[in-house]
């Protein structure tokens, strides 16, 4: 489930980010940075979907 949680959290955060920032390309570098960030969280043991979603949204908000 952890890889599914990571993928889902990234997809959720990225989709919402694109809705708020219409001029950004689907393949923007921020997307790969987001995936790396969430993967790092998973590597340290975080696999709760809700917490990953919150962390992903917060990460994008800081960019």
Backbone bond lengths (Angstrom), bond angles and torsions (degrees), N, CA, C in turn:
res aa  C-N    CA-C-N  psi(-1)  N-CA   C-N-CA  omega(-1)  CA-C   N-CA-C  phi
1 X - - - 1.451 - - 1.525 111.52 -
2 X 1.320 118.90 -25.32 1.461 118.77 -172.90 1.532 112.47 -63.49
3 X 1.339 118.32 -40.07 1.469 118.52 178.80 1.527 110.24 -68.69
4 X 1.311 117.00 -34.12 1.463 119.89 176.12 1.522 110.40 -67.22
5 X 1.316 116.70 -39.18 1.465 120.40 178.43 1.522 109.81 -64.35
6 X 1.319 117.39 -42.09 1.468 121.61 179.32 1.525 110.80 -63.08
7 X 1.321 115.63 -48.71 1.465 120.27 -179.59 1.525 111.25 -61.46
8 X 1.317 116.20 -44.72 1.459 120.69 -179.46 1.513 112.57 -64.90
9 X 1.325 116.70 -41.80 1.460 120.99 179.45 1.527 110.46 -64.52
10 X 1.318 116.79 -42.56 1.471 120.68 178.67 1.521 110.77 -64.85
11 X 1.307 116.56 -44.97 1.465 120.65 -179.22 1.528 110.47 -61.83
12 X 1.315 116.66 -44.48 1.461 121.16 179.01 1.525 111.00 -60.08
13 X 1.322 116.23 -51.28 1.464 120.74 -177.00 1.527 111.06 -63.88
14 X 1.334 116.24 -43.52 1.468 119.52 -177.19 1.520 111.50 -67.14
15 X 1.316 116.85 -41.05 1.467 121.30 178.96 1.530 110.30 -60.10
16 X 1.320 116.62 -44.84 1.462 120.30 179.58 1.520 111.69 -69.37
17 X 1.317 117.24 -35.58 1.458 121.18 177.47 1.528 110.44 -62.11
18 X 1.324 115.75 -43.27 1.467 120.05 178.97 1.526 111.81 -65.23
19 X 1.307 117.15 -33.73 1.466 120.06 177.91 1.525 111.08 -65.29
20 X 1.316 116.53 -34.92 1.462 120.70 -178.88 1.522 113.15 -84.70
21 X 1.330 117.26 -22.37 1.464 122.04 -176.27 1.528 108.56 -126.53
22 X 1.301 116.12 82.98 1.462 121.39 -170.58 1.526 114.71 -66.23
23 X 1.309 119.25 -20.61 1.457 120.52 -176.84 1.519 114.12 -86.70
24 X 1.309 117.93 4.90 1.462 121.37 -175.90 1.527 109.84 -95.00
25 X 1.321 115.31 137.25 1.464 121.81 178.83 1.530 110.67 -73.34
26 X 1.302 115.63 149.95 1.471 121.77 177.03 1.535 111.29 -57.80
27 X 1.317 117.32 -31.81 1.465 121.89 -176.93 1.524 112.65 -103.61
28 X 1.305 117.23 30.38 1.456 122.28 179.88 1.536 110.55 -62.90
29 X 1.321 115.95 152.19 1.470 120.98 179.83 1.519 112.55 -60.72
30 X 1.312 117.16 -25.65 1.464 120.39 178.32 1.519 111.75 -63.06
31 X 1.312 115.90 -28.70 1.468 119.05 179.32 1.525 110.70 -67.22
32 X 1.311 117.53 -45.15 1.462 119.45 179.16 1.525 110.77 -68.01
33 X 1.339 116.92 -34.13 1.466 119.95 176.16 1.531 110.08 -64.16
34 X 1.317 116.41 -39.78 1.464 120.85 177.60 1.526 110.59 -61.43
35 X 1.323 116.95 -46.42 1.461 120.40 -179.79 1.527 111.42 -62.19
36 X 1.333 116.89 -39.15 1.472 120.04 177.35 1.524 110.74 -64.50
37 X 1.310 115.93 -42.90 1.458 120.95 -179.60 1.541 110.59 -61.18
38 X 1.309 116.50 -48.95 1.470 120.48 -178.59 1.529 110.18 -67.27
39 X 1.325 117.53 -36.89 1.471 120.29 176.88 1.522 110.36 -62.57
40 X 1.322 117.21 -39.50 1.466 120.60 177.43 1.520 111.35 -63.14
41 X 1.327 116.60 -39.08 1.458 119.52 175.70 1.522 110.78 -61.69
42 X 1.315 116.02 -41.52 1.463 120.17 177.85 1.512 112.00 -64.65
43 X 1.322 116.56 -36.17 1.465 120.54 -179.95 1.516 112.49 -65.66
44 X 1.316 117.31 -27.02 1.466 120.02 178.41 1.530 111.85 -93.14
45 X 1.333 116.21 7.67 1.454 120.03 171.26 1.517 116.61 107.07
46 X 1.311 117.64 -0.62 1.467 119.26 179.61 1.523 109.53 -83.51
47 X 1.328 116.57 118.85 1.459 119.51 179.59 1.522 112.66 -136.69
48 X 1.334 116.73 13.52 1.453 120.63 176.82 1.533 108.97 -78.40
49 X 1.311 115.55 121.46 1.465 121.12 -174.78 1.521 112.23 -56.89
50 X 1.322 117.38 -46.79 1.460 120.47 -177.48 1.529 111.67 -62.65
51 X 1.322 116.87 -43.60 1.458 119.89 179.47 1.527 111.62 -67.59
52 X 1.327 116.86 -36.57 1.463 119.74 177.25 1.527 111.05 -65.59
53 X 1.315 116.86 -38.55 1.468 120.29 176.95 1.523 110.89 -61.18
54 X 1.315 115.90 -47.56 1.461 120.47 -179.39 1.524 110.26 -62.06
55 X 1.319 116.54 -44.61 1.468 120.74 179.99 1.527 110.75 -63.31
56 X 1.320 117.16 -40.29 1.464 121.21 -179.09 1.526 110.97 -65.97
57 X 1.313 117.10 -43.77 1.461 120.79 179.04 1.526 109.77 -65.13
58 X 1.320 117.09 -43.01 1.465 121.05 179.53 1.534 110.95 -63.24
59 X 1.319 116.88 -39.33 1.459 120.84 178.51 1.530 111.01 -61.81
60 X 1.323 116.30 -47.71 1.465 119.68 179.71 1.516 111.70 -65.35
61 X 1.311 116.50 -32.91 1.459 120.01 179.69 1.527 111.05 -65.26
62 X 1.338 116.87 -31.25 1.456 121.33 179.71 1.517 112.61 -75.09
63 X 1.329 118.42 -20.82 1.464 120.56 -176.43 1.512 112.11 -72.82
